[in-house]
Amino acid sequence: MRMLYHTHCISATELARGAQPLIRMQGNQTFLDPPEPGSQQDSKRATERKTMAFSFDKSYWSAGPRDEPGYCSQQTLYDDLGKELLDHGFAGFNACILACERSLDKLLHE
């Protein structure tokens, strides 16, 4: 079992509103940054204003331009994950990808 995290691109609507990402990747870590104080996303629910770090087997970034360093293409995802799963499936083993789609709306601030 492997744990992976993949972030998708920010929508044109969100960009037009001036939304800023609260999530970033470095190596196998995913970081959630707190919103700027006073921003629309600043709900003051957090008791501490600190960056939270989460470690995964891999963290993939696809929320910026495709020529950005560290950008993860669909080909990279296939090479890192899909190819092995298909090989296991064709060999007669159970293979499963569990994906949870979450809009970046909650991970952005304006």
C-alpha positions as CSV (number, residue, x, y, z in Angstrom):
1,M,0.0,0.0,0.0
2,R,1.3,3.4,-0.9
3,M,0.0,6.9,0.0
4,L,0.2,9.6,-2.6
5,Y,-1.0,13.1,-2.8
6,H,-1.7,14.9,-6.1
7,T,-2.7,18.6,-6.4
8,H,-4.6,19.8,-9.4
9,C,-4.5,23.1,-11.1
10,I,-6.3,26.2,-9.9
11,S,-9.3,27.1,-11.9
12,A,-9.5,30.3,-14.1
13,T,-12.4,31.5,-11.9
14,E,-10.2,31.2,-8.8
15,L,-7.3,32.9,-10.5
16,A,-9.6,35.8,-11.6
17,R,-10.6,36.3,-8.0
18,G,-7.0,36.6,-7.0
19,A,-7.0,33.3,-5.0
20,Q,-3.7,32.1,-3.7
21,P,-2.7,28.5,-3.0
22,L,-2.4,27.4,0.6
23,I,-0.8,24.1,-0.4
24,R,2.7,23.3,-1.6
25,M,4.9,20.3,-2.2
26,Q,8.5,19.6,-1.5
27,G,9.8,16.1,-2.1
28,N,7.4,13.6,-0.4
29,Q,6.0,16.3,1.8
30,T,2.8,18.3,1.4
31,F,2.6,21.6,3.3
32,L,-0.6,23.5,4.2
33,D,0.0,27.1,4.9
34,P,-2.4,29.2,7.0
35,P,-4.3,31.9,5.1
36,E,-3.2,35.5,5.5
37,P,-4.8,37.2,8.6
38,G,-7.8,39.2,7.5
39,S,-8.3,37.4,4.1
40,Q,-11.7,36.0,3.1
41,Q,-10.5,32.5,3.9
42,D,-9.3,33.5,7.4
43,S,-12.1,32.1,9.4
44,K,-10.2,32.3,12.7
45,R,-11.1,28.7,13.5
46,A,-7.5,27.7,13.7
47,T,-6.1,27.9,17.2
48,E,-2.5,28.1,15.9
49,R,-1.3,29.9,12.8
50,K,1.4,27.6,11.6
51,T,2.3,25.6,8.5
52,M,1.3,21.9,8.8
53,A,3.5,19.3,7.1
54,F,2.3,15.8,6.0
55,S,4.5,13.1,4.6
56,F,3.4,10.7,1.9
57,D,5.3,8.1,-0.3
58,K,5.1,10.8,-3.0
59,S,3.6,14.2,-3.3
60,Y,2.7,15.4,-6.8
61,W,2.3,19.1,-7.8
62,S,0.1,20.0,-10.9
63,A,-1.3,23.3,-9.7
64,G,0.9,25.6,-11.8
65,P,2.1,26.0,-15.3
66,R,3.3,22.8,-17.0
67,D,6.8,24.3,-17.5
68,E,7.1,25.0,-13.8
69,P,9.9,22.9,-12.1
70,G,8.4,20.0,-10.2
71,Y,5.2,20.0,-12.3
72,C,3.7,16.4,-12.4
73,S,2.2,15.4,-15.7
74,Q,-0.3,12.6,-16.3
75,Q,2.6,10.6,-17.8
76,T,4.6,10.9,-14.6
77,L,1.6,9.6,-12.6
78,Y,1.2,6.7,-15.0
79,D,4.9,5.9,-14.9
80,D,5.1,6.1,-11.1
81,L,1.8,4.4,-10.2
82,G,-0.4,3.2,-13.1
83,K,2.1,1.0,-14.8
84,E,2.8,-1.0,-11.7
85,L,-0.9,-1.4,-10.9
86,L,-1.7,-2.6,-14.4
87,D,1.2,-5.1,-14.2
88,H,-0.1,-6.5,-10.9
89,G,-3.7,-6.7,-12.3
90,F,-2.6,-8.5,-15.4
91,A,-0.6,-10.9,-13.2
92,G,-3.8,-11.8,-11.4
93,F,-3.4,-9.7,-8.2
94,N,-6.0,-7.3,-6.9
95,A,-5.2,-3.7,-7.7
96,C,-7.0,-0.6,-6.6
97,I,-6.7,3.1,-6.7
98,L,-8.7,5.1,-4.2
99,A,-9.0,8.7,-5.3
100,C,-10.7,11.5,-3.4
101,E,-11.4,14.6,-5.4
102,R,-11.4,17.8,-3.4
103,S,-11.8,21.2,-4.9
104,L,-9.0,23.6,-4.2
105,D,-11.7,26.1,-3.1
106,K,-11.0,25.3,0.5
107,L,-7.3,25.3,0.0
108,L,-7.1,28.8,-1.5
109,H,-7.3,32.2,0.0
110,E,-7.9,35.6,-1.6
